[in-house]
Amino acid sequence: MNYVAPAWLPGGNLQTIWPALYSRRVFGPRPHYTRERWATPDADFVDLDWLERTLETPQDTLLVLFHGLEGSSRSHYAEAFADYAQSHGMAFAVPHFRGCSGEINLAPRAYHSGDFEEIDWVLQRMRQRHAGPIIAVGISLGGNALLRWAQENGNAATRVVSAVAAVCSPIDLAAGGWAIGRGFNRLVYTRMFLNTMKPKALQKLAQHPGLFKRETLLAARDLYDFDNVFTAPLHGFKSTEDYWARASAKPHLHAIRIPALVVNARNDPFVPGWCLPSQGDVGSCVTLWQPAHGGHVGFPQGGVPGHVRTMPDVVGGWLARQTKQ
């Protein structure tokens, strides 16, 4: 699994920003989705977008994608994976984390990097309705949460999915929080995330008055502050430090008992290369792919403007091979 970035797009930041904005996502028609809403046990809802390829049949391989922070089925990587699934005859679904489908959710909660309970509920329901193989990929935040699901379920995970993959995931949340909270990252990426996360949090406060202090949230200038006032307390954590420590997948990679691919570019501006595990740090079921380049969920390929199908081809191909073993 070798990857070489194009010479015209050097550096982790360019390999992150350009692919998300300008690179080609699909080789066929842009994916069309059918939306399905599932009612959750806590009187809330989760919206899923299903690829309108053909009607799902029991023998199909189903590829499930869990998106990243503030992502959706229209994120560049989601459309690229949908294109991969369509070209390989797979069913494809994107379950949206709560509040990310375009409509604010109802319960006094949102989503977080260790949200393996939500992933378990989604995957278990998919297993009940789908007879064919299921493979799952998580991007960034979604990948860390997917790995935490695999870790928590151990051998039982094999009864639900054939394999999982995590792409550019902040498996060491403290290291990732440090990286995104300084310098250029703070000015660009942190501001971008807070510009959508703060309004959603205020909508949540309007639904549930007293949930947190409005002034403290408005004063948050980085993800550490935001997590301290919103993400951590709403999801049962004592503080940002407690949340980042308990939700990080890196300390538990040895507990995974299903085939798992963990992909991290070493020049990812969100995930420092020095925090990544070596093969000796993980269990025998885990495969690490750590190319020198790629940025954060970028991996562009080809001449200007480039395309982003290389990573879905490699990751999707690896997942598909696990269904045949």
C-alpha positions as CSV (number, residue, x, y, z in Angstrom):
1,M,0.0,0.0,0.0
2,N,2.2,2.8,-1.3
3,Y,1.1,6.3,-1.8
4,V,3.0,9.2,-3.4
5,A,1.5,12.7,-3.4
6,P,1.5,14.6,-6.7
7,A,4.4,17.1,-7.0
8,W,2.1,20.0,-7.6
9,L,0.4,19.6,-4.2
10,P,3.1,19.5,-1.5
11,G,2.6,19.5,2.3
12,G,0.0,18.2,4.6
13,N,-2.2,21.4,4.6
14,L,-2.5,21.6,0.8
15,Q,-3.1,17.8,0.7
16,T,-5.9,18.4,3.2
17,I,-7.6,21.5,1.9
18,W,-7.3,21.2,-1.9
19,P,-8.9,17.7,-2.1
20,A,-11.8,18.7,0.1
21,L,-12.6,21.7,-2.1
22,Y,-11.5,21.0,-5.7
23,S,-10.4,17.5,-6.5
24,R,-12.6,15.1,-8.4
25,R,-14.7,12.9,-6.1
26,V,-16.3,10.5,-8.6
27,F,-15.6,8.9,-11.9
28,G,-19.3,8.2,-12.6
29,P,-22.4,10.2,-11.9
30,R,-22.6,12.0,-8.5
31,P,-24.1,9.6,-6.0
32,H,-27.9,9.9,-5.4
33,Y,-29.1,9.0,-1.9
34,T,-32.3,7.8,-0.4
35,R,-32.8,9.0,3.2
36,E,-34.2,6.8,5.9
37,R,-34.9,7.9,9.5
38,W,-34.5,5.5,12.4
39,A,-36.1,6.3,15.7
40,T,-33.7,5.7,18.6
41,P,-34.4,4.1,22.0
42,D,-34.0,7.6,23.7
43,A,-36.8,9.2,21.6
44,D,-34.4,10.8,19.2
45,F,-33.6,9.9,15.5
46,V,-30.7,9.0,13.3
47,D,-30.8,9.8,9.5
48,L,-29.2,7.4,7.1
49,D,-28.4,8.0,3.4
50,W,-28.5,4.9,1.2
51,L,-26.9,4.9,-2.2
52,E,-29.4,4.7,-5.0
53,R,-27.5,2.0,-6.9
54,T,-30.1,-0.8,-7.1
55,L,-32.5,-2.1,-4.5
56,E,-30.5,-3.7,-1.7
57,T,-30.4,-7.5,-2.0
58,P,-29.5,-10.0,0.7
59,Q,-26.3,-11.2,-1.0
60,D,-24.8,-7.7,-1.5
61,T,-21.8,-6.6,0.4
62,L,-22.9,-3.6,2.4
63,L,-20.3,-0.8,3.0
64,V,-21.1,1.5,5.9
65,L,-19.3,4.8,6.3
66,F,-19.2,6.7,9.6
67,H,-18.3,10.3,8.8
68,G,-15.9,12.7,10.5
69,L,-16.4,15.8,12.7
70,E,-19.2,17.9,11.1
71,G,-19.2,15.6,8.0
72,S,-22.1,14.1,6.1
73,S,-22.9,11.9,3.2
74,R,-21.9,14.9,1.0
75,S,-18.4,15.1,2.3
76,H,-15.8,14.6,-0.4
77,Y,-14.6,11.3,1.1
78,A,-18.2,10.0,1.5
79,E,-19.0,10.7,-2.2
80,A,-15.7,9.1,-3.2
81,F,-16.5,5.9,-1.2
82,A,-20.0,5.9,-2.7
83,D,-18.4,6.0,-6.1
84,Y,-16.2,3.1,-5.1
85,A,-19.2,1.1,-3.8
86,Q,-21.2,1.8,-7.0
87,S,-18.4,0.7,-9.2
88,H,-17.9,-2.5,-7.3
89,G,-21.6,-3.6,-7.0
90,M,-21.9,-2.9,-3.3
91,A,-24.7,-1.4,-1.2
92,F,-23.6,1.8,0.6
93,A,-24.9,3.7,3.6
94,V,-23.9,6.7,5.6
95,P,-25.5,6.9,9.1
96,H,-25.3,10.5,10.2
97,F,-24.1,11.3,13.7
98,R,-26.8,13.2,15.5
99,G,-27.1,16.8,14.3
100,C,-25.1,16.2,11.1
101,S,-27.9,15.3,8.7
102,G,-29.1,18.9,8.2
103,E,-31.6,18.8,11.1
104,I,-30.9,19.2,14.7
105,N,-31.6,16.1,16.8
106,L,-34.0,16.1,19.8
107,A,-32.2,14.6,22.8
108,P,-29.9,16.5,25.1
109,R,-26.8,14.9,23.4
110,A,-24.9,15.2,20.1
111,Y,-22.0,12.9,19.2
112,H,-18.4,12.5,20.1
113,S,-15.1,10.7,19.1
114,G,-15.8,7.7,21.4
115,D,-19.5,7.2,20.5
116,F,-19.3,3.5,20.2
117,E,-22.7,2.9,21.7
118,E,-24.3,4.8,18.8
119,I,-22.3,2.8,16.3
120,D,-23.2,-0.5,18.0
121,W,-26.9,0.4,17.8
122,V,-26.6,1.3,14.1
123,L,-24.5,-1.8,13.1
124,Q,-26.6,-4.2,15.1
125,R,-29.8,-3.0,13.4
126,M,-28.1,-3.3,10.0
127,R,-27.0,-6.8,10.8
128,Q,-30.6,-7.7,11.6
129,R,-31.9,-6.5,8.3
130,H,-29.0,-7.5,6.0
131,A,-28.0,-11.1,5.3
132,G,-24.9,-10.4,3.2
133,P,-21.4,-9.3,4.4
134,I,-21.1,-5.9,6.1
135,I,-17.9,-3.9,6.1
136,A,-17.4,-0.6,7.8
137,V,-15.1,2.4,7.4
138,G,-14.8,5.4,9.7
139,I,-13.3,8.7,8.7
140,S,-11.4,10.9,11.2
141,L,-13.7,11.1,14.3
142,G,-15.9,8.3,12.9
143,G,-12.9,6.1,12.6
144,N,-11.9,6.5,16.2
145,A,-15.4,5.7,17.3
146,L,-15.5,2.7,15.0
147,L,-12.3,1.3,16.5
148,R,-13.6,1.9,20.0
149,W,-16.7,-0.1,19.0
150,A,-14.5,-3.0,17.8
151,Q,-12.4,-2.8,21.0
152,E,-15.4,-2.8,23.2
153,N,-17.1,-5.8,21.4
154,G,-14.0,-8.0,21.1
155,N,-14.9,-11.4,19.5
156,A,-18.6,-10.4,19.3
157,A,-17.8,-7.9,16.6
158,T,-17.2,-10.8,14.2
159,R,-20.9,-11.6,14.3
160,V,-21.8,-8.1,13.0
161,V,-19.1,-7.1,10.5
162,S,-16.4,-8.8,8.5
163,A,-13.8,-6.0,8.9
164,V,-13.4,-2.3,9.8
165,A,-11.1,0.5,8.7
166,A,-10.3,3.9,10.2
167,V,-8.9,6.6,8.0
168,C,-7.0,9.6,9.4
169,S,-8.5,9.1,12.8
170,P,-7.3,11.0,15.9
171,I,-6.7,7.7,17.8
172,D,-4.7,9.8,20.4
173,L,-7.2,12.6,21.1
174,A,-5.0,14.6,23.4
175,A,-2.3,14.7,20.7
176,G,-4.8,15.6,18.1
177,G,-6.3,18.3,20.3
178,W,-2.9,19.8,20.9
179,A,-2.1,19.8,17.1
180,I,-5.4,21.4,16.0
181,G,-5.2,24.0,18.8
182,R,-2.1,25.8,17.7
183,G,-0.7,28.0,14.9
184,F,-2.2,27.7,11.4
185,N,-4.4,24.8,12.5
186,R,-6.0,27.0,15.1
187,L,-6.6,29.8,12.7
188,V,-8.0,27.7,9.9
189,Y,-9.3,24.3,11.0
190,T,-10.4,25.1,14.6
191,R,-12.3,28.2,13.4
192,M,-14.0,26.3,10.6
193,F,-15.2,23.6,13.0
194,L,-16.4,26.1,15.7
195,N,-18.3,28.1,13.1
196,T,-20.7,25.2,12.7
197,M,-20.4,23.5,16.1
198,K,-21.3,26.6,18.2
199,P,-24.6,27.3,16.4
200,K,-25.6,23.7,16.8
201,A,-24.8,23.8,20.5
202,L,-26.9,26.9,20.9
203,Q,-29.8,25.2,19.2
204,K,-29.4,22.4,21.7
205,L,-29.5,24.9,24.5
206,A,-32.7,26.4,23.2
207,Q,-34.2,22.9,23.2
208,H,-33.0,22.1,26.7
209,P,-32.5,25.4,28.7
210,G,-29.9,25.1,31.4
211,L,-27.9,22.4,29.6
212,F,-24.7,24.4,29.8
213,K,-23.6,28.1,30.2
214,R,-24.2,30.1,27.1
215,E,-21.4,32.6,27.9
216,T,-18.9,29.9,28.5
217,L,-19.6,28.3,25.1
218,L,-19.4,31.6,23.3
219,A,-16.0,32.2,24.9
220,A,-14.6,28.9,23.6
221,R,-11.7,29.6,21.2
222,D,-10.6,26.0,20.6
223,L,-11.9,22.4,20.7
224,Y,-10.5,21.9,24.2
225,D,-12.7,24.7,25.5
226,F,-15.7,23.5,23.4
227,D,-15.4,20.0,24.6
228,N,-15.1,21.1,28.2
229,V,-18.4,23.0,28.2
230,F,-20.4,20.9,25.7
231,T,-19.1,17.6,24.4
232,A,-17.7,16.2,27.6
233,P,-20.5,16.9,30.1
234,L,-23.3,16.1,27.7
235,H,-21.9,12.6,27.1
236,G,-20.9,11.6,30.6
237,F,-17.3,12.7,30.8
238,K,-15.9,14.8,33.7
239,S,-13.8,17.1,31.6
240,T,-12.0,17.4,28.3
241,E,-9.1,15.5,29.7
242,D,-11.4,12.7,30.8
243,Y,-13.1,12.6,27.5
244,W,-10.0,12.5,25.4
245,A,-8.4,9.8,27.6
246,R,-11.4,7.5,27.7
247,A,-12.5,8.0,24.1
248,S,-9.1,7.5,22.4
249,A,-8.7,4.2,20.5
250,K,-4.9,4.0,20.6
251,P,-4.5,2.5,24.0
252,H,-6.9,-0.4,23.2
253,L,-5.8,-1.4,19.7
254,H,-4.6,-4.7,21.1
255,A,-8.1,-5.6,22.1
256,I,-9.5,-5.7,18.5
257,R,-10.5,-9.2,17.3
258,I,-11.6,-8.5,13.8
259,P,-9.5,-7.5,10.8
260,A,-8.9,-3.7,11.2
261,L,-7.0,-1.3,9.0
262,V,-5.8,1.9,10.6
263,V,-4.7,4.5,8.0
264,N,-2.8,7.7,9.0
265,A,-0.7,9.9,6.8
266,R,2.4,11.1,8.7
267,N,1.9,14.7,7.5
268,D,-1.7,14.9,8.7
269,P,-2.0,18.4,10.3
270,F,-4.7,17.0,12.7
271,V,-2.9,13.8,13.9
272,P,0.9,14.3,14.7
273,G,3.1,11.5,13.3
274,W,4.9,11.1,16.6
275,C,1.7,9.9,18.3
276,L,1.0,7.1,15.9
277,P,1.5,3.4,17.0
278,S,3.9,1.0,15.6
279,Q,2.9,-2.5,14.6
280,G,4.4,-3.8,17.8
281,D,1.9,-1.7,19.8
282,V,-1.2,-3.3,18.2
283,G,-2.8,-6.7,18.1
284,S,-2.4,-9.3,15.3
285,C,-5.8,-8.3,13.8
286,V,-4.7,-4.7,13.2
287,T,-2.9,-3.6,10.0
288,L,-1.3,-0.2,10.0
289,W,-0.8,1.9,6.9
290,Q,1.2,5.1,7.6
291,P,2.3,6.8,4.3
292,A,4.5,9.8,4.5
293,H,2.0,12.0,2.7
294,G,-1.7,12.4,2.2
295,G,-2.8,15.1,4.6
296,H,-6.0,14.7,6.5
297,V,-8.4,12.6,4.5
298,G,-6.8,13.9,1.3
299,F,-4.6,11.4,-0.6
300,P,-5.0,13.3,-3.9
301,Q,-3.8,11.7,-7.1
302,G,-3.2,12.7,-10.7
303,G,-2.8,16.0,-12.5
304,V,-4.6,19.3,-11.6
305,P,-7.3,19.3,-10.1
306,G,-6.6,15.7,-9.0
307,H,-9.0,13.1,-7.7
308,V,-9.6,11.5,-4.3
309,R,-10.5,7.9,-5.3
310,T,-7.1,6.4,-4.5
311,M,-7.8,6.1,-0.8
312,P,-11.3,4.6,-1.2
313,D,-9.9,2.1,-3.8
314,V,-7.1,1.0,-1.4
315,V,-9.2,0.9,1.8
316,G,-12.4,-0.4,0.1
317,G,-10.3,-3.1,-1.6
318,W,-8.7,-4.2,1.6
319,L,-12.1,-4.4,3.4
320,A,-13.6,-6.3,0.5
321,R,-10.8,-8.9,0.6
322,Q,-11.6,-9.7,4.2
323,T,-15.1,-10.8,3.3
324,K,-13.6,-13.6,1.2
325,Q,-11.3,-15.0,3.9
